[in-house]
Amino acid sequence: MNLSLGVLMVFAAIFLELRLVQVSLVAWLAWAVPHFVFHVAHVQHFSPLDNLAQLGSLGSMVVLPLILLFVLTFDTKERLGHVERPVR
């Protein structure tokens, strides 16, 4: 992760605006998925326990944002579907 992605994540956590949080999570995944794939392809340098720890922690950095995106997207759509519209 680099500084700019960290700053984006901090602003998303502070402001909690839906689109900002979603974009932050997608940006995080754009970094985390290739990083995870790289380490999956280079497991021969580590012991099985080290591989388990490394791939488990890196995998969680992919799975957690996916879960958050799923929850944010479908929970928000569900809530928006039940919003009463003002009568004109």
N, C-alpha and C positions, 0 to 999 in steps of 0.2 A: 504494500500500500504506500502511496506517496502522500505528501503533505496536502495537496489540493483535494484529494479524495477524503482525507481526514477532516478538512475544513468543511466540505460539503456535508459530511455526516453529522458534524457538530451543529451546523445550521439547521439541518433537518430535524435533529433532536430538540433544538430550542424552539423552533417555530411550529413544528408539527402540522404543517400545511400538507394536505393529502398529496398533491402532485409533486411537491418538493421531496417528500419522503419516498414516493414511488420512484422518482428519477434517481434519488440517492441509492436506493436498493438495486436498481438496474445497473447503475454505474459500478457499484460494489461487485455485482455479479460479473460484469465485464472484466474486472480484474481477478476475481477469485476463481472463476471457472478455468481459465487458461493456466493459472498458477497450480490449481489442483491437478489438472491433466498432466502438466509437466512433471509433478512429483509422482504421479501414478506411473509414468513412463520411466522413472529413474529410481526404482525401489531396490535395485541390486546392491547399492552402496551401504545399506543399513541392515541391522538385525531385524528379525521378525517383530520383536517388541517395539523397536524404534519405528518400524514401518506402520505398525498398528497405531501408535501414538500420533505419528505425523499425519497419516492419512485420515485418521479419525478427527483430529482437530481441523485439518484443512477441509475435510468433507462437511463438517459442521458450519464452516464459514460459507459454504454454498447452500446447504439445506435450510439454514435459519432464514436468510433473506428470501428464499423461495417461499417458505411458509408465510412469512410476513407479507409478501406481495400477494399471495393467494388470499389471505385473511383480509387485507386492506381492500383488495379489489372486489371480492364478493360480498363482504360485509357492508361496504359502502353502497354497492348497487342495490342490495336488499333494503338498506335504510332509505335510499333515495326513492325506491319504489313505493314506500309507505308514507312519504311526505305529503301532507295535505296541501293542495295548491290553493292560494287565495282566490276567492270568488270575485270576479270583476263586475 
